[in-house]
């Protein structure tokens, strides 16, 4: 069974940076894609960023492109989301997701992903 452990959320001020981590156990992700989603209360889970495990392909939503960077550390079996220039509208719960396969296109629908970590709250004050 795959387990995704998410960490790194917190309270920051607008313009600050924060890094989220998604550590996988139960399998390695050498043949997988991994993504970050986020969800506001009462709304759908929205795509944020995606990476093929080899790091050779990354995708971002328009709302975070240029501010957020997804990366992976294969030795740690961990994917990161480096968030910079944070805005109050980035205040939501962030989730890590993983797939049983590699996606060669941007997969923005939550139901396309097989495994989910617990959410972590990011709060950006103005």
C-alpha positions in Angstrom: 0.0 0.0 0.0 1.3 3.4 -0.9 1.5 6.1 1.7 2.1 9.8 1.0 3.2 11.9 4.0 2.7 15.6 3.4 4.5 18.3 5.5 5.5 21.9 5.4 2.4 23.9 5.6 2.0 26.9 7.8 1.3 30.6 8.2 3.3 33.1 6.3 3.0 36.7 5.1 2.3 37.7 1.5 5.4 37.6 -0.6 7.0 35.0 1.6 8.1 31.5 0.5 7.2 28.1 1.8 8.2 24.5 0.8 5.8 21.6 1.0 7.1 18.0 1.0 5.5 14.8 -0.1 7.4 11.7 1.1 6.3 8.3 -0.4 6.5 4.9 1.3 5.3 1.5 0.1 6.8 1.9 -3.3 9.3 4.0 -5.2 8.1 6.5 -7.8 10.6 5.9 -10.5 7.8 5.0 -12.9 5.1 7.4 -11.6 3.9 11.0 -11.9 3.3 13.0 -8.8 1.2 16.1 -8.5 0.1 18.8 -6.1 -3.5 19.9 -5.8 -5.2 22.4 -3.5 -8.7 22.8 -2.3 -10.7 25.6 -0.7 -13.6 24.8 1.6 -16.7 23.9 -0.4 -14.8 23.9 -3.7 -13.3 21.3 -6.0 -9.8 20.1 -5.7 -7.7 22.2 -8.2 -4.5 21.1 -10.0 -1.4 23.0 -9.0 1.7 21.2 -10.4 2.8 17.9 -11.8 6.1 16.1 -12.3 7.2 12.9 -14.0 9.3 11.1 -11.5 12.5 11.4 -13.6 12.0 15.1 -13.4 12.0 15.4 -17.2 8.6 17.0 -17.4 6.7 19.5 -15.2 3.4 21.2 -15.6 1.8 24.1 -13.7 -1.5 25.7 -13.4 -1.6 29.3 -14.8 -2.3 30.7 -11.3 1.1 29.4 -9.9 3.3 29.4 -13.0 6.4 31.4 -12.3 5.9 31.4 -8.6 5.8 27.7 -7.7 8.3 25.0 -8.5 7.8 21.2 -8.3 10.8 19.0 -7.9 11.8 15.6 -6.8 14.6 13.9 -4.7 14.8 10.3 -5.9 17.1 9.4 -3.0 14.5 10.5 -0.5 11.6 9.4 -2.6 10.1 12.8 -2.0 8.5 15.5 -4.1 8.6 19.1 -3.2 6.5 22.2 -4.0 8.5 25.3 -3.5 6.1 28.2 -3.3 7.4 31.8 -3.7 5.7 35.2 -3.8 2.8 33.8 -1.9 -0.5 35.6 -2.1 -3.5 35.6 0.2 -5.4 33.7 -2.5 -3.0 30.8 -2.1 -4.5 30.2 1.3 -6.0 26.7 1.0 -5.3 23.1 1.9 -2.7 21.5 -0.3 -2.6 17.8 -1.2 0.0 15.5 -2.8 -1.2 12.9 -5.3 0.6 10.1 -7.1 -0.2 7.8 -10.0 0.6 4.2 -10.8 2.0 5.3 -14.1 3.7 8.1 -15.8 1.5 10.8 -17.5 2.8 12.4 -20.6 0.4 15.2 -20.4 -1.0 17.5 -17.8 -3.6 15.7 -15.7 -5.7 18.2 -14.0 -8.6 16.1 -12.8 -8.3 14.7 -9.3 -10.0 11.4 -10.2 -7.1 10.6 -12.5 -4.8 10.2 -9.6 -4.5 6.9 -7.6 -3.0 7.9 -4.2 -3.4 10.9 -2.0 -1.6 12.3 1.0 -3.3 14.1 3.8 -3.8 17.8 3.3 -1.6 20.6 4.8 -2.9 24.0 5.4 -1.2 27.0 3.9 -2.3 30.4 5.2 -0.9 33.6 3.6 -1.7 36.8 5.5 -1.9 40.1 3.7 
